[in-house]
Amino acid sequence: MNHHVIRIILIKLFVFVIAGAGNIVFAGNIYKTICNDSLPNQILITDQNLNRLLIVDANKRQTTWEWLPARDGIDSANVEWFHAISEVKPVFNSQYILTVASGGGMALIRITDKKVLFYAYAGGNTHSAAMLPDGNIVTASSTGNYLMVFHTDTLSFPNNVYSKKIYLPFAHNTVWDKKRQVLWSAGKNKIYKYSYNFNCQYPDLILLDSIKIDGDDAHDLYPDYGKDSLWVTTPKHVFKFSPADNKIVAVNDVNTVNIKSVSSGPEGYKTIMMKPKEKWWTDEVNDADGSIIYQQDSLKIYKARWLLNNDFSERENEEFTPCR
């Protein structure tokens, strides 16, 4: 049986699962096969209107997955931690989502069943997070100016877990670099480079270096898909940062003002550049030219990312294993 026939069978089985359930259900490996072998369409979205995460199909113009904190695994006493969801990242072979919120919450969610594997409180207007290679998590909070590393103790969360603050001015982002085994985070007018102590129980970061940015108030930092480089945004510019030689180059052929998040993909994918229409949100996902990739009335989108594997940070077929 050739690969084309196998793919048709998988697609038919996937449609059957959806139709039989009455709701959108992603069935493990079937979901993974469809997503990774289809036309570019699956986008992760933070909707601050209804305070939720979405996966939307840009081709069919419909929502295919939704996560609501109050309904899907967050204790009622802690739901306010997830007010104004501010980050959404696909992790672990695009089978999980790492999210944070301005209310201070952070969570790791499995897509197939919406199970919350871990969540905790970072505080300080949390803007982003990254998985560390041993399964621990680091968050970035702008109010208070700090990164925070967490031991992902899946038996004691959300309140009884080890965490430590590391000062970083105007912390808005963080990305693990598997090739160099370092963490990058841009704050104010610099990109900071940290080593990780690989101490499962007591994680910590050690500052190694900083690189000046030609701008201020750095906002997004995200891998440029398939390349050894990172997107960097400030209120006035979009840059590409090369960790190999610490060079930062301005991207001048796109709309670069006030971009909240950037997400690129392989051939055939447009580069998402999220620009607010009101205050800090919008109801549409745009590409680098400003053309609409996806639009839905009433959404208040802060960030959007393609649902794609992150090879800059993760090993191939990496799975989540709690740090013991």
Secondary structure in CASP SS format (residue, H / E / C, confidence):
PFRMAT SS
TARGET T0000
AUTHOR 0000-0000-0000
METHOD secondary structure of the structure
MODEL  1
M C 1.00
N C 1.00
H H 1.00
H H 1.00
V H 1.00
I H 1.00
R H 1.00
I H 1.00
I H 1.00
L H 1.00
I H 1.00
K H 1.00
L H 1.00
F H 1.00
V H 1.00
F H 1.00
V H 1.00
I H 1.00
A H 1.00
G H 1.00
A H 1.00
G C 1.00
N C 1.00
I C 1.00
V C 1.00
F C 1.00
A C 1.00
G C 1.00
N H 1.00
I H 1.00
Y H 1.00
K H 1.00
T H 1.00
I H 1.00
C H 1.00
N H 1.00
D C 1.00
S C 1.00
L C 1.00
P C 1.00
N C 1.00
Q E 1.00
I E 1.00
L E 1.00
I E 1.00
T E 1.00
D E 1.00
Q C 1.00
N C 1.00
L C 1.00
N C 1.00
R E 1.00
L E 1.00
L E 1.00
I E 1.00
V E 1.00
D E 1.00
A C 1.00
N C 1.00
K C 1.00
R C 1.00
Q E 1.00
T E 1.00
T E 1.00
W E 1.00
E E 1.00
W E 1.00
L C 1.00
P C 1.00
A C 1.00
R C 1.00
D C 1.00
G C 1.00
I C 1.00
D C 1.00
S H 1.00
A H 1.00
N H 1.00
V H 1.00
E H 1.00
W H 1.00
F H 1.00
H C 1.00
A C 1.00
I E 1.00
S E 1.00
E E 1.00
V E 1.00
K E 1.00
P E 1.00
V E 1.00
F C 1.00
N C 1.00
S C 1.00
Q C 1.00
Y E 1.00
I E 1.00
L E 1.00
T E 1.00
V E 1.00
A E 1.00
S C 1.00
G C 1.00
G C 1.00
G E 1.00
M E 1.00
A E 1.00
L E 1.00
I E 1.00
R E 1.00
I C 1.00
T C 1.00
D C 1.00
K C 1.00
K C 1.00
V E 1.00
L E 1.00
F E 1.00
Y E 1.00
A E 1.00
Y E 1.00
A C 1.00
G C 1.00
G C 1.00
N C 1.00
T E 1.00
H E 1.00
S E 1.00
A E 1.00
A E 1.00
M E 1.00
L C 1.00
P C 1.00
D C 1.00
G C 1.00
N C 1.00
I E 1.00
V E 1.00
T E 1.00
A E 1.00
S E 1.00
S C 1.00
T C 1.00
G C 1.00
N C 1.00
Y E 1.00
L E 1.00
M E 1.00
V E 1.00
F E 1.00
H C 1.00
T C 1.00
D C 1.00
T C 1.00
L C 1.00
S C 1.00
F C 1.00
P C 1.00
N C 1.00
N C 1.00
V C 1.00
Y C 1.00
S E 1.00
K E 1.00
K E 1.00
I E 1.00
Y E 1.00
L C 1.00
P C 1.00
F C 1.00
A E 1.00
H C 1.00
N C 1.00
T C 1.00
V E 1.00
W E 1.00
D E 1.00
K C 1.00
K C 1.00
R C 1.00
Q C 1.00
V E 1.00
L E 1.00
W E 1.00
S E 1.00
A E 1.00
G E 1.00
K C 1.00
N C 1.00
K E 1.00
I E 1.00
Y E 1.00
K E 1.00
Y E 1.00
S E 1.00
Y E 1.00
N C 1.00
F C 1.00
N C 1.00
C C 1.00
Q C 1.00
Y C 1.00
P C 1.00
D C 1.00
L E 1.00
I E 1.00
L E 1.00
L E 1.00
D E 1.00
S E 1.00
I E 1.00
K E 1.00
I C 1.00
D C 1.00
G C 1.00
D C 1.00
D C 1.00
A C 1.00
H C 1.00
D C 1.00
L E 1.00
Y E 1.00
P E 1.00
D C 1.00
Y C 1.00
G C 1.00
K C 1.00
D C 1.00
S C 1.00
L E 1.00
W E 1.00
V E 1.00
T E 1.00
T C 1.00
P C 1.00
K C 1.00
H C 1.00
V E 1.00
F E 1.00
K E 1.00
F E 1.00
S E 1.00
P C 1.00
A C 1.00
D C 1.00
N C 1.00
K E 1.00
I E 1.00
V E 1.00
A E 1.00
V C 1.00
N C 1.00
D C 1.00
V C 1.00
N C 1.00
T C 1.00
V C 1.00
N C 1.00
I C 1.00
K C 1.00
S E 1.00
V E 1.00
S E 1.00
S C 1.00
G C 1.00
P C 1.00
E C 1.00
G C 1.00
Y C 1.00
K C 1.00
T C 1.00
I E 1.00
M E 1.00
M E 1.00
K C 1.00
P C 1.00
K C 1.00
E E 1.00
K C 1.00
W C 1.00
W E 1.00
T E 1.00
D C 1.00
E E 1.00
V E 1.00
N E 1.00
D E 1.00
A C 1.00
D C 1.00
G C 1.00
S C 1.00
I E 1.00
I E 1.00
Y E 1.00
Q E 1.00
Q C 1.00
D C 1.00
S C 1.00
L C 1.00
K C 1.00
I E 1.00
Y E 1.00
K E 1.00
A E 1.00
R E 1.00
W E 1.00
L C 1.00
L C 1.00
N C 1.00
N C 1.00
D C 1.00
F C 1.00
S C 1.00
E C 1.00
R C 1.00
E C 1.00
N C 1.00
E C 1.00
E C 1.00
F C 1.00
T C 1.00
P C 1.00
C C 1.00
R C 1.00
END
